[in-house]
Amino acid sequence: MADPTTVEATTNVTLNSRVEVKCDCNTMWSLAQQFSTMRLCTHTGVHKGQLVEDYAVRARRIAATYARFYLEQEEGGSPDKKGRFYWMALGAFASKTVACTFEVWQVKGLSMVTKTVWDGLGKGNLWLFCDISGWHWYYSRYQSSFTMCLPSRNANNYVKPVKIQMNHLPWKNQALPVIKNMQVSKEIQAGFAKVKQFEEETQEKRRPSIQFSHLLDIANHEQGVILQPLIYDDPAFAGWVQRQRSWYANWASPPLQLVFTHACDTEKPELKSVAPEGTKLEVFASRMSWIRGAAQQFHQLMQRNGDLMENELRMIASWVDMPDKT
């Protein structure tokens, strides 16, 4: 065997013969990364693909993947367990919001002056996806070994072909050291413990509180472990966000809102969370104060109007193969 991803077998005439392949944890995490990379590529041939270039299309493909995980539509999904990946539903609306942000005139206009915010949003969206989708892919596909391999995820230890593949991902050398090579955090451990708790809970009335607690665990990982050090602690990114906020009474800053539909905006105030006045996006505590409020609003909508919310998520899920614009 040359490496953990290949195996040699003797050709024979036995029908349906198989060769056992033993994968270690590093191989499994490498497969998780391969899933994330392939989801953001346009296929150009057998085992060939090209990374989607348009940032808004990437964000919508990411949103679609998050929605598909929540809806248990990904390979390995279990429709009878729908609701266990609760953060993924909120994440779908959040990544859709990132796509919409790339399309507003304020952000497009600023990109003519500097690419700092433009690239920062793209970098955060992409590398958060690589991190967060990997945990969910592994748990969904191979739950029996997930807990055993949970502590060993480290991008430095991925198998050679996947490490070579990752070299083609933008900002790879900037991002991986900052997000500690996507190693496990206490928030991820807590969040997936609650996924299992949700699966094992037989009393339906207790499940919503487990879901909300799980959502906050993953949100704290998303915002504190990944996005804060990756983009918000970057003085250049934070500086331009501050400038946008202060210029001409906020006319140059896009509205800070999270819309719980597949569209970029809605006239129904109950379907969107608008950031409180004075929210400083680059400051973790300020941003999380808004996100916790948005999470509560999302949770109420999911519990009271789940059919509407899941219909919106199914529309988002349809973007999974959205073609590139460039």
C-alpha positions in Angstrom: 0.0 0.0 0.0 1.5 3.3 -1.1 -0.5 5.5 1.2 -3.7 5.3 3.2 -5.8 6.3 0.2 -4.7 3.5 -2.1 -4.7 -0.3 -2.0 -3.6 -3.0 -4.4 -5.6 -6.1 -5.1 -5.2 -9.1 -7.4 -7.7 -9.4 -10.3 -9.9 -12.4 -10.0 -13.1 -13.9 -11.4 -15.1 -14.0 -8.2 -18.3 -12.1 -8.5 -18.7 -9.1 -6.2 -15.3 -9.8 -4.6 -14.0 -7.0 -2.3 -10.8 -5.9 -0.7 -10.8 -4.5 2.8 -9.4 -1.0 3.2 -8.6 0.3 6.6 -8.7 4.1 7.0 -7.1 5.9 9.9 -8.5 9.1 11.4 -6.2 11.3 9.2 -7.6 9.6 6.1 -11.2 10.2 7.3 -10.6 13.8 7.9 -8.9 14.1 4.5 -12.1 12.7 2.9 -14.1 15.3 4.8 -11.9 18.0 3.3 -12.3 16.5 -0.1 -16.1 16.7 0.2 -15.8 20.4 1.1 -13.5 21.2 -1.8 -15.6 19.3 -4.4 -18.8 21.0 -3.3 -17.2 24.4 -4.3 -15.9 23.2 -7.7 -17.3 23.0 -11.2 -16.5 19.6 -12.6 -14.3 19.8 -15.7 -13.6 16.1 -16.3 -13.0 12.7 -14.5 -11.6 13.6 -11.1 -11.1 17.2 -12.3 -12.7 20.4 -11.2 -12.2 24.2 -11.0 -13.0 26.2 -7.9 -16.0 28.5 -8.4 -14.6 32.0 -8.8 -17.7 34.1 -8.0 -17.8 34.8 -4.3 -21.6 35.1 -4.2 -22.1 31.8 -6.0 -19.7 30.1 -3.6 -21.7 31.5 -0.7 -24.9 30.2 -2.2 -23.4 26.8 -2.7 -22.3 26.8 0.9 -25.7 27.9 2.0 -27.2 25.0 0.0 -24.9 22.5 1.6 -25.8 23.7 5.1 -29.5 23.5 4.2 -29.0 20.0 2.8 -27.3 18.9 6.0 -30.1 20.2 8.1 -32.7 18.6 5.8 -30.7 15.3 5.9 -30.4 15.4 2.1 -26.6 14.8 2.1 -25.3 11.3 1.5 -25.5 9.5 4.9 -28.4 11.7 6.0 -31.2 10.2 8.1 -34.6 11.9 7.6 -35.9 10.5 10.8 -33.2 12.5 12.7 -34.0 15.8 11.0 -33.3 18.6 13.4 -30.1 17.3 14.9 -27.9 19.6 12.8 -29.8 22.7 13.9 -27.0 25.2 13.4 -26.9 24.2 9.8 -30.4 25.7 9.2 -29.3 29.0 10.7 -26.0 28.7 8.9 -27.8 28.4 5.6 -29.6 31.7 6.1 -26.3 33.3 7.2 -24.3 32.2 4.2 -27.1 33.3 1.9 -26.7 36.7 3.7 -23.0 36.7 2.8 -23.9 36.1 -0.8 -26.4 39.0 -0.7 -23.7 41.2 0.9 -21.5 40.7 -2.2 -24.3 42.0 -4.3 -25.1 45.3 -2.6 -23.8 48.5 -4.1 -22.0 49.6 -0.9 -19.7 46.5 -0.9 -19.3 46.5 -4.6 -18.4 50.2 -4.5 -15.9 49.7 -1.8 -14.3 46.8 -3.7 -13.3 49.4 -6.3 -11.3 51.2 -3.7 -9.9 48.2 -1.7 -10.4 44.5 -1.8 -9.9 44.2 2.0 -13.6 43.7 3.0 -14.5 41.8 -0.2 -11.7 39.3 0.2 -12.1 39.1 4.0 -15.8 38.1 3.6 -14.8 35.6 0.9 -12.0 34.1 3.1 -14.2 33.8 6.1 -17.0 32.2 4.3 -14.8 29.7 2.5 -12.7 28.6 5.4 -15.6 28.5 7.9 -17.2 26.1 5.4 -14.2 23.9 5.2 -14.1 23.7 8.9 -17.8 23.3 9.8 -18.9 21.1 6.9 -16.1 18.6 7.7 -17.4 18.0 11.2 -20.9 17.4 9.9 -19.9 15.3 7.0 -17.9 12.9 9.2 -20.6 12.6 11.8 -23.3 12.1 9.2 -21.4 9.5 7.3 -19.4 7.6 9.9 -20.9 8.3 13.3 -19.4 5.1 14.8 -15.8 6.4 14.6 -16.5 10.1 14.9 -15.9 10.4 18.6 -12.7 8.4 18.4 -11.3 10.6 15.6 -12.7 13.9 16.9 -9.5 15.0 18.7 -7.2 14.1 15.8 -8.4 16.5 13.1 -5.5 18.5 11.8 -5.0 19.8 8.3 -1.3 19.3 8.6 -1.8 15.6 8.8 -4.2 15.1 5.9 -3.0 12.6 3.3 -0.7 13.9 0.6 -3.1 14.1 -2.3 -5.6 16.2 -0.3 -2.9 18.5 1.0 -1.8 19.1 -2.6 -5.4 19.7 -3.5 -5.7 22.2 -0.6 -2.8 24.2 -2.0 -5.1 25.4 -4.7 -7.6 26.9 -2.2 -7.3 30.7 -1.8 -5.8 32.1 1.4 -4.8 28.6 2.5 -1.4 29.7 3.9 -3.0 32.7 5.7 -6.0 30.8 7.1 -4.9 27.4 8.4 -2.4 28.7 11.0 -4.9 31.2 12.3 -7.7 28.7 12.7 -5.3 26.1 14.1 -5.5 23.7 11.2 -9.2 23.1 11.9 -8.5 21.2 15.1 -11.3 20.4 17.5 -12.5 23.1 19.9 -14.4 22.7 23.2 -17.4 24.3 21.4 -17.4 21.6 18.7 -17.2 18.9 21.3 -20.1 20.4 23.2 -22.2 21.0 20.1 -21.9 17.4 18.8 -22.5 16.0 22.2 -25.9 17.7 22.0 -26.4 16.3 18.5 -26.2 12.8 20.0 -28.3 13.9 23.0 -31.0 15.1 20.5 -30.9 11.8 18.7 -31.4 9.9 21.9 -34.1 12.1 23.4 -37.5 10.3 23.2 -39.6 13.1 24.6 -40.3 15.5 21.8 -40.9 18.5 24.2 -37.3 18.3 25.4 -35.8 18.4 22.0 -36.1 22.2 21.2 -34.0 23.2 24.2 -31.3 20.7 23.1 -31.4 22.2 19.6 -31.0 25.7 20.8 -28.1 24.9 23.1 -26.4 23.0 20.3 -26.9 26.0 18.0 -25.2 28.4 20.5 -22.3 26.0 20.9 -21.7 25.9 17.2 -22.3 29.6 16.8 -19.6 30.3 19.4 -17.2 28.1 17.5 -18.1 29.7 14.2 -17.7 33.3 15.5 -15.1 33.0 18.2 -12.8 30.2 17.0 -13.0 30.7 13.2 -14.2 34.1 12.1 -12.9 36.3 14.9 -9.2 35.4 14.5 -9.5 34.8 10.7 -11.1 38.1 9.6 -12.3 40.4 12.4 -9.0 40.5 14.3 -7.3 41.6 11.0 -6.7 45.4 11.6 -7.1 46.2 7.9 -10.5 44.4 7.7 -11.7 45.8 11.0 -10.6 49.3 10.0 -12.5 49.3 6.8 -15.6 48.0 8.6 -15.3 50.9 11.0 -14.9 53.4 8.2 -18.0 52.1 6.4 -20.0 52.4 9.6 -19.0 56.0 10.2 -19.0 57.4 6.7 -21.9 59.8 6.1 -24.2 58.5 8.8 -23.9 54.9 7.6 -24.9 55.5 4.0 -21.8 53.5 2.9 -22.6 50.6 5.1 -25.0 47.8 4.0 -27.8 47.0 6.4 -26.8 44.5 9.1 -29.6 42.0 9.0 -30.3 38.3 8.8 -33.3 37.4 6.6 -34.9 34.1 7.3 -36.0 33.5 3.7 -34.2 32.5 0.5 -34.4 36.1 -0.7 -32.0 38.9 0.2 -34.8 41.0 1.9 -38.4 40.8 3.0 -41.1 43.2 3.9 -42.1 41.0 6.8 -40.3 42.2 9.9 -40.9 38.9 11.7 -38.8 37.1 9.1 -35.6 39.1 9.7 -33.3 40.1 12.5 -31.9 43.6 12.2 -28.7 44.3 14.2 -29.4 46.7 17.2 -28.2 50.3 16.7 -24.6 50.6 17.8 -23.6 47.0 16.9 -19.9 46.8 16.1 -19.5 43.9 13.7 -15.8 43.5 14.3 -16.1 43.3 18.1 -16.9 39.8 19.2 -19.1 40.6 22.2 -21.1 43.2 20.2 -21.6 40.9 17.3 -22.5 37.9 19.5 -25.1 40.0 21.3 -26.9 40.4 18.0 -26.4 36.8 16.9 -27.8 35.4 20.2 -30.9 37.6 19.6 -31.1 36.5 16.0 -30.7 32.9 17.1 -33.7 33.2 19.5 -35.8 34.7 16.8 -34.8 31.9 14.4 -35.6 29.3 17.1 -39.1 30.7 17.6 -39.7 30.7 13.9 -38.5 27.1 13.6 -40.8 26.0 16.4 -43.9 28.0 15.5 -43.7 28.0 11.7 -41.4 25.1 10.8 -43.1 24.4 7.5 -42.5 27.9 6.2 -38.9 27.8 7.4 -38.1 24.4 5.9 -39.7 25.4 2.6 -37.3 28.3 2.5 -34.4 25.9 3.3 -35.4 23.6 0.5 -35.2 26.5 -1.9 -31.8 27.3 -0.6 -30.8 23.7 -0.9 -31.5 23.8 -4.6 -28.5 26.0 -5.2 -26.0 23.2 -4.5 -24.8 23.1 -8.2 -25.3 26.8 -9.0 -23.2 27.6 -12.0 -20.3 30.0 -11.8 -20.8 33.6 -13.1 -17.3 34.1 -14.3 
